[in-house]
Amino acid sequence: MKKIKVGIVGLGRLGRQHAENIAFRIPNCELTAVCSVLKEEVDEVQKQWNIPYGYTSYNEMLENKELDAIFIASPSGFHCEQIKQALTAGFHVFSEKPLGLYMEEAIEVQEAVSAHPNQVFMLGFMRRYDRSYMAAKKKIDNGDIGEPMFIRCYGLDPAAQMDNFLKFAKANYSGGLFLDMSIHDFDLARWYLGTEAKEAWAIGGSYSRSEFDELNDAETGAAMVRFENNAIGIFVAGRNSAHGYHIETEIIGTKGSLRIGTIPERNQVVVMNETGVVQECYDGFLERFEQAYLSEVEEFINCILEDRKPSVNVNDGVESTLLGYACKASFETGNLVNVQDLSIQLNEKAEDTPLLLT
Ligand SMILES: NC(=O)c1ccc[n+]([C@@H]2O[C@H](COP(=O)([O-])OP(=O)(O)OC[C@H]3O[C@@H](n4cnc5c(N)ncnc54)[C@H](O)[C@@H]3O)[C@@H](O)[C@H]2O)c1
């Protein structure tokens, strides 16, 4: 069977996990090239895993005609440009979330994907490939909870990672709490509720570290969203979860409700001693979504081999970015934001000057 030859850009926390999955855990693909701005990262991975090609220039990697697909795990601000370049060079493309940090560039990518209909494009909304989130989707589609009309999501990063995050955020603009963290929940809400956002109101603050204020970002924030079908969404995101990585989702329908990850337990061990009854929590996204990261890459490779398109597409990237952008605008101005009006406004402005929220 043909093996899909992949080149990956970005060898950081997630890039390395994807690289390892491609190199060792998926039989019908090969990790053929690795690329990063840091030569030491390229050298280390190339040597450790015996990878044929290593690059510190993305453009040079795109000239490698042996490759079939490009995997993008660079910081969020580079995704759009790198996706467009890879599509133009004729490759299938997988990009990490978010699609982009600005609406006009996200729309440009949407146009670029449409202009290359024979190439596979997939966005890394891996929760859609997590077993529990997939099981919940089946139950909702089966009518087990009636018509879903409310979704509540918690996306909380461990406090133990806060220093690392602040270092990352100072070096690479992440888009802020709603575009960086809540974006997964916005995608899930659209997926489960089958509708788009209509209005958004978001608030947030810095409660333990002043650096978030300096970055014009929130350490913890919450958004309330009304969807076009009148369904309600409540999205809480934060960087200061004392007990660890906590991703929780509740969906209430007209005939019942379901919850995913209410207690983010690392395993089934419960310790009972003088401190009480204790269960350990996941320490981060790599541990909680290990299976989903592998399954999404398998799906991308199978789509290329079977000449079909993945269910997570560029439109999901554009719509979730729009909602993230609306929440960011609401957080910055204190106003309720009409999401569809914002979309029209952004499209009009994009034709004149790029609109950048700082
Ligand atoms: N799906 C998820 O659950 C999830 C989780 C974490 C991160 N992410 C996304 O993955 C992306 C990477 O995040 P991370 O945490 O791995 O970041 P990171 O900082 O750990 O790694 C970034 C990597 O990109 C390299 N790099 C930086 N600028 C570059 C450039 N211009 N060209 C090529 N390489 C460059 C860095 O040297 C590093 O290897 C981000 O967009 C982030 O939003 C997604």
The ligand as an ORCA input file, in Angstrom:
! r2SCAN-3c Opt
* xyz 0 1
  N      -5.349     20.907     19.517
  C      -4.898     21.165     20.727
  O      -5.382     20.662     21.723
  C      -3.708     22.061     20.884
  C      -2.962     22.021     22.072
  C      -1.820     22.828     22.158
  C      -1.450     23.654     21.106
  N      -2.224     23.680     19.983
  C      -1.858     24.545     18.858
  O      -0.666     24.043     18.276
  C       0.160     25.116     17.842
  C       1.546     24.923     18.459
  O       1.409     24.972     19.867
  P       2.551     24.391     20.829
  O       1.983     24.447     22.183
  O       3.075     23.113     20.297
  O       3.666     25.551     20.668
  P       5.230     25.475     21.002
  O       5.671     26.861     21.275
  O       5.501     24.424     22.005
  O       5.864     24.994     19.618
  C       5.913     25.813     18.465
  C       6.933     25.227     17.503
  O       6.945     25.993     16.291
  C       8.292     26.434     16.018
  N       8.181     27.715     15.306
  C       7.994     28.947     15.820
  N       7.869     29.844     14.828
  C       7.956     29.165     13.665
  C       7.901     29.510     12.295
  N       7.739     30.769     11.902
  N       8.053     28.544     11.359
  C       8.245     27.272     11.742
  N       8.292     26.858     13.021
  C       8.161     27.787     13.973
  C       8.962     26.501     17.382
  O      10.376     26.447     17.286
  C       8.372     25.242     18.026
  O       9.018     24.099     17.516
  C      -0.541     26.403     18.274
  O      -1.198     26.946     17.170
  C      -1.558     25.965     19.317
  O      -2.737     26.738     19.313
  C      -3.314     22.898     19.845
*
